[in-house]
Amino acid sequence: MAAAGIKYIPSNTFSYYDLVLDSTAMLGAIPTRYGWEGGKIEFDVYFSMARGNASVPAMEMTKWFDTSYHYTVPELGPDNFSYASRKAVTEYEEAQQGVEKTFSPLSLLHKILPIYREVVSELKAAGASWIQFDEPTLVLDLDSHQLQAFIEAYSELESCLSGVNVLVQTYFADVPAEAYRVLTSLKGVTGFGFDLVRGNKSTDLIKGGFPTGKYLFAGVVDGRNIWANDLAETLSTLHALESIAFFSANAAAQASRKSSLRVTNEAVQKAAAALRGSDHCRARPVSARLDAQQKKLNLPVIPTTVIGSFPQTEELRRVHCEYKDKMISEEEFVKAIKEEIKKVVKLQEELDIDVLVHGEPERNDMVEYFGEQLSGFAFTINGWVQSYGSHCVKLPIIYGDVSRPKPMTVLWSTMAQSMTACPVKGMLTGPVTILNWSFVRNDQPRLETCYQIALAIKDEVGDLEKAGINVIQIDEAALREGLPLRKSEQSFYLNWAVHSFRITNCGAKDTTQIHTHMYSRFNDIIHSIIDMDVDVITIENSCSDEKPVSVIHKGVEFGTGIAPNV
């Protein structure tokens, strides 16, 4: 970083598993079930918290703000804290896992601050000249008492911060006006950081008044996407120059991208434009569809199914590698996959599962697999992105208009259906999830790209239906992830996201049962999920202490079938 000209070099960016888990360890907030009795937190305790072990379960994971990264949720309670880990902390995400309903996590602030004071003192003693505090929570819609707690916390830290430069960094969205006023009024803080890519309104706040003698850390490079910066626009944003030099190479690249036939497909754009103004509803309401489906499928009163993907064995991974490296033919690959599907179907029949899946042995990842078969997508060889712990994925790059050249899943679903008399689910990834788990083109609104993907998935649904597949699951695991952090922007996103999903199956017959699968905390958007108008919602439930199904007991009316994971 020094060789690249970075002036302020960060430390404490490495973690053995998760930075929030490191914060939990620093505070000594170790749940009793892990058997820690004080002293150094050894790796067996640390990784038991992250992954569980033979006798105790792991701590809950959930999404970090609106990213695809999963962090380990602290389990806080009104207990004593101790300075248990000497690893310097810059992040701390509060959570109420395991806390009584009447308990306020903010009441723990006075117990946590002495530990931060000790960390700051040790960093100063070690020679640190800058300390960064990450406070992305400031971009949320905070109440006045939450902002007051923020002021009191930094006031209490003020004395120990003398003699060191302090940066308070925000990101992921705009900082609301009131939070901006609170942040920039802090004493003892040397600089303030703002995300000017995701938060274009923060620029106006800075123009309206920025404290004199303070550093402004302006985030102008999109760290969450892969497109080269428009240098002219970046310099304009910073007001660094009155007249901007003509960057010929960059301008030529921008112009080339706009005119490329690989990026622009007129037929796709016309089809997507025609979607505007239409509601894209199924022909009849869900109650009538469920009756028709029951007559067609003849399922028991409480049918069982599985989410979709079975674990891939070492042998199966070897087959994938050999096929990718062209060491075996396509015929040999199909034969190996067919054998794996046969095992999975047989196992489900032995377990008396009612609606079967083929197990997805042919797939590398639920998004990458589809992206590889759609036009307008590109892939890196080593562009890995951390999802959680040691699990990484290669996000597709959506660079152009999206279309489906040929069927993507019909071969495998019909192959499985030919092996059993039970109904087999077709397994698809939904358009919103494909969008949110990709690097998305930035030359048109995200909703336009999502509509294009939805049309491609709609074609696949039609081909599965024609091939005799009567149950089709369209997973939207990342629907909640794309929700804007600011409440004022959420309804617009949910409207086009739900619309995109409905496009995929609006032409399905009444007798075709459409499922979707969801996880993460979605109770606050449950009415939008109901508006998706699916026949069956399968929800992750057992690893979340049954919180997702608690909404069922709160007067929310479902017309759909509900499949809680057990």
N, C-alpha and C positions, 0 to 999 in steps of 0.2 A: 504493500500500500504506500510506503514511503517513496519507493521508486516511481510509483505512478503519480506522485505529487499530492497525495492526500495529506492535508495539513494536520487535522485532528484525528488521530488513529484510535479506534475503539478497542477496549479489552473486554474480557468476560463475555465473548460471543460464542464460545464453545460450550457444549453440554454433552454429557454422556447419554442423555435421553431427551430431556425437555427443560427449558429455562424456567418455566413456572414451577415445575417439580423441584428445581434447584432452590427457588425462593422458599418453597414449603420446607425444604430441608434446612435452609438457613435459619428459619424462624422456629425450628424444632417442633413444627406442627405435624408430628407423625401420629397417625391413627394407632390406637392401642393394639389393634389386631396384628400389627407387624412385629410386636415383641421388643421394640426399642426401649431401653431403660436409661437413656442418657449417654453422654459421651459422643465419640465419633460415630457418624452414620456410615456404616460399612456398605459395600456394594450389594450384599445379599438383601439388606433392608431397602436400599434405594431401588433396586430392580424389582423387588417384590411389590413395592408401591406402583411401579410402572407397568409390570406385566403379570403380577400375581405369582403364586407358586402352588405347590400341590395342596396346601392347606388353607390358604387365604386368597380371596379375589383381589385383582388390581383395583386401583382407584379409577373413578369414572373419567372418560375423555370426552371433550366436546370441542366444537370449532372455535378457533381464535379469531374473534371479530367476524369479518366477512371474507376470511381466507379459507383455503382448503386445508390449512394446517390444524392438527389436533393437539390440544394441550391437556395436561393432567390437572383435573379440577381439585383444588385444595379442599380438605374437609375441616372447616373451622368451627370451633366451639368456644365457649367462655372459659377456657383453661389457660394455664400459664404458658408463656412462650420462653424459649431460651435460645441463646446464640449458639446454635448447634452445628453450623457449617460455616467455614471461613471463606467460602466462595462468594466473591463480590456480586451484589445483586443490583440489577438495573430495572427489573420488571417485577411487578406483582399483580396478579389478577385475582380479585376477590370473588368468592363464590359462597353459596349458602348450603352446599352439600352437607347433609347430616346436621344442620342447625335447626333449632326449634323455630317455629313460624314467627314467634314474637321476638326473636333474637336479631339484633342489628349488627352486621359485620363491622359497621363504622365504629361501634363501641369498643372495638379491639384496637383502634388506632393508637391510643396512648401506650399500649403494651408493645406494639410493633416498632414505634419510632425510636426507642432506646437502642434497638438492634441496628437500625439504619445509622444511628449516630456512631455506633461502634465500628460499623463497616466503613463509614466515611473517614473516621479517624485512622483506621488501619491503611486505607488507600492513600491518605495524605502522608502518613509516615513512610509508606513505600515509595513516595516521590511522585504520586499522581498530581498533575497540574490541572486537569479537566476531569470532571465527573458528570456523566450524563444520566438523567432520570427520565425514563420513558413513561409518558402519561397519555397513552392513546385514549383512555377513558374520557378525556376532556372533550373529545369530538361528539360524545353522546349528548342527549337531551337531559342534562343533570338538573336536579332540584336545587333550590337555594341552600338547603342544609348540607347537600353533598359538596357544593362549591365552598361553603363555609368551612367544612371539614378539610378541604384541600388547602385553604388559606391557613388554617390553624396548624396543619401538619408542617408546612414549609416555614411557618413562623417559629415553630419549636425547633426545627433543624437549622435555623438561620445562624446561630452562634457557632455551631460546629462546621458550617460551610465557609467561614471566613478563611482567607488565605488560599483558596482554591477556586478555579473557574467552574461554574455550574451551568449546564445546559439542560433545560426542560424541553423534551422533544415530543411532538404530537404527530400523528399520521393516520391514514385510512380515510379521512374526510375533512370537511371544513370544521374549524373551531367556531362554535356559536358565539355571537357578539358578547354575551355576558361572560362566558368562559374566557374569551380573549381578554376582556377587561381585567378579570381576576388574575389571569396568568401573567400578563405584562406588568401588573402592579406589584408583583412579588419582589421583596428586597432580598439581597444576597444571591440573586440569580444573574449570571453574566450574559446568557443568550437564550433565545427561544427558537424552536424549530417548528416549521409548518409544512404540510404537504400541499404544494401548489399545483400538483398534477390531479389528484383526486379531489382537491378542495379549491376550486377556482374562486370561491367567494372570500377566502381568507386574504387574497390580494387586496380587495377593497378595504378590509379592516386594517391592514398594514398601512395602506395609503392614508387612511383616516387618522392615523396616529400611532407612532411606534416610539417607545421610550428612548431618549437620547443616551448615548454612551453604552448601548447594549448591542450585542451581536445578533444578527438575523441569519438563521440557518434555513435557507430556502430550498425546499425539495423540488427540483425541476426536471429530474430524470425519472421516468416511470420504472421503478424497480419491480413491478408486478406484471410487466409485459415485455415483449422482445423487440419491439419496433424501434428503429433508430430515431433519435430526436430530430424534430424539425428545428434546426439550429437558429434560424431567423426568428421563429416564434418564441423560442426559449429566451433569446436575448431581448426580445421585445418585452416579455413578461418581467424580466429582471430590470428593465430600464437601464441596462449597463452602458448602452451606447446610444447616442442621438441618431447616428446613421449606421446602418448595419451593412457590414461587408457582404459581398455576394459570394456565398459558398457554392461554387459551381457544381462540385461533385455531389454534395448533399441535395441541392435543388434538382439536379438531373435524376438522382435516384428517386426522389419524391414524384417527379413527373412520369418517370418510367413505370412506377407502380400503379399510378392512376390510369395509364393508357393500356396496360398489359391485358391481353386476351385471356391469360391464365387467371387474372383477378376478376374480370368482368364477364358475366354470362347473361346476355340480354334476356334469354328465355326464363332463366331463374328469377331475374329481377321483376319481369312482368308477372310471373306467377305469385311472387311474394307481394307485389303491389296490389294484386287483385284480392288479397285477403282482408284488406282494410274494410271496416264497416260491417263485416259479417260476424255473427255470433258463434258459428260453428258448433251447433248442438247436435247430439245424437237424435235419432228420429223420434224416440219415445222416452219418457222419464225412466229413472233407474228402477223404480218398483216394477214397472211392466217388463223391463229388460230382464230383471232377476227371475221373474216367473218364467219367461221364455227360455232363459239359460238353464233353469232347473229341469224343465221338460227335456231339453236337449242333452244335458250332461248327466242327469239322474244321480246327483251327488247326495251323500247322507246329510242329516240335519246340521251337523257341525263338521264340515269337510276339513281335511288337513292338507298342507302343502309345505314346501320349503322355499326359502328366499330365492335360490337359483344356482349359485356357484358352489361346486364341491372343491375341496382341497386338491391341488395339483401335486401328484406324487413326483418323486425324484426322477422316475423313469419317464413320466410324461414331460417333464421339463427338458430332459435330454432329447426327446423326440422333437420338441419345439426348436431347440438349439440346432439340431442336425438339419431340420427342414429350412431354417433361416440361413444356415451356412451352405445350403444346397448339397448336403451330404446324402440326403435321401430324396426320393421323388415325391411329387404331389400325391401319386397313387399310394405310396407307402405311408405318407402322413395321414391321408384319409382313412386308411385301413387301421392305423393305430388309434386314431380318434374314435372310430366306430367301436373298437373293442372297449375303450374306456366308457363310452356312452352305454354300451350293453351292461357293463358292471354296475353303473349308477342306476339304471332302470331296474335291474334285478334287485338291487339293494332296497330301493324304495318300495318295490312290490312286496318284498319280505317284511318290511316295516309297516305295511298296510297304509301307505300314504295314498290319498285320494287323487290329488292333482300332481302329476309328476313333472320333473324338469330333466333336461338332458345333461345338466352338470357343467356346461360351458368349458369342456376340456380343450376346445380349439382356440380359446381366447387368451390374450396376454393381459388385457386390462379392459374394464368395462367401457372406457371412452376411447382408448387407443385402438381397440379392435375395430370400432365403427369408423373412426377417423381415417384409418388406413384404406377403407373401402369407399370413402366419399370424396368427390371432387372438391377442390378448394382447401384441402388439408395438406400439411407437410409435417415431417417428423425429424427430430434430431437423433443422433446416435447416443449421445451422453448427456442430454439436457434433463437431468433428473431433478425433481422437486420433492422435498421432504413432505410427507403426509402426516406421519407420526412416528416417533421413535426411530427405528431403522428402516421403516417402510417408505419407499420412494416410488414415484411414478414419473413417466415421461409424458408431459402434457403436449397434446397436438398443437400445431400452429395453424389457426384459421386465417389464411391470407387472401382468399377470394370467395366468389359466389359458390354456394354449396349445392351439390346435386348428388343423386345416387345413380351411378352407371348401371348397376345390376343388383339382384337380391343379395342380401348379406348373411341371413341366418336360416333361410328356408331349408337348405340342404340338411342342416344338423337337426332342426326341429322335426322335420318329416322323417328323418332317419330314426329318431327316438320314438316317434309315434308308431312307426311300423313294427316296433318291438313289443308293444303293450296294448291291451284293450282299454287301459285307463287314459283319461285325457292328459295330454302333455302341454305344458305352458310354453308358448313362444317367449323368448327373453330379449327385450330391447332396452337400450338406455334412452331416456327421454331427452328432448331438445334442450331444456333448461340446464340439465346436468352436463350434457356435452359442452354447452356454451361456458358454464361456470368453471369447468375443469379443463379449459383450453386457454392458450394465449389467443386472444380475440383480435381480429383486425380493428384498427382504430380510425378507419376512414369512412365509417358509416355507423349509425346508432346500433347498439347491441341488439335491440329488439328486431331490427331488420335481419340480422344474421340468424337470430333465434327462429324467426319465421321460416327462413330458408331451410334450416335443419329440420324443423317440424314437418315441412312438406316432404323431405326425404324419408323421414320415419313413417309418415303417412303412407307412402308408396310401399314400404316394407310391411306395414300392417295389412295392407290390401293383399299382398302376395302371400303372406302367411295364412290369411283367411281363405284365399282361393285354394291353398294347398291342404285345407282340411284341419288347420289348427284352430280350435274353438276357444282357447283361453290364451290371452296375450298379456304379458306383464311389461309395462313401460315404466322403468325405474326413474324416479325424480329425487334421488338422494340429496342433490345439491340445491333444491328449490329454496330452502331456508337460508342457505349460505349466501345467495345473491341479494338478499334483502338489504336495502340501504340502511345505514346506521341511523340516519335522521328520520324521524317519524313522518315528517312532511313529504318525504320522497317515497315512502313505502307503498302507498296505494297504486301509484303509477307503475312501479315495477311488478307488483302482484297481478295487476290487470293484464299486462302483456305476457307475463310468465304463464299464468293460467290459460290465457288465450292460446299460447303456443302449444301447450299440452293438449288442449281440446282439438286443435287442428289435426293432431296425429291420429285420432281415432273417431272423428266425427262421422266418417263414412262407414263405420263398422256395423254389421247386422246386429239386431237385437239379441240374437242367440250367441253372439261372440262376447265372452266375458273379459272385460278389460280390468287388469289389476295395476296398481302402482305400489312401489315400496318406498318407505321413508324412514329416516332416523334423525337423531339430533332433537333439540328442543323446539317443537313447532306448535305448542298449544296456543301461542299468541297469534298464529295465522290460520287457526283451524277452519275459519269460515271460508278462507280462500281455498283451502284443501278440499273442503266440501264442494266448492264451486267448480273444481276440476271435473266433477260429474263422472267419476270412475264407478265401476261396479263393485270392486273390492279394494280396500286400502289395507296393505300389510305394513305394520309398524314395528320397529325395533322396540322392545319393551322390557325384556328380562334383565338386560345389563343396565337399565336406567331406573331400577327400583320401582318399576311399574308407573312412573310419573306420566308417560305419554297417554296411557289409557285413563288416567284420572279425569281427563276432560270429559269423558263419557258420562261421568257421574255429576257433572256440573250443569246439566240442563241443555247441552248442545245436542241438537237433533241430527242424526245421521240417517240418510235414506240408503246408504251403501252398506255392503257387507264389510265387516271389520275383522282383520286377522291379526291379533296381537301375538308377537313372537314369544314363545315359551321355552 
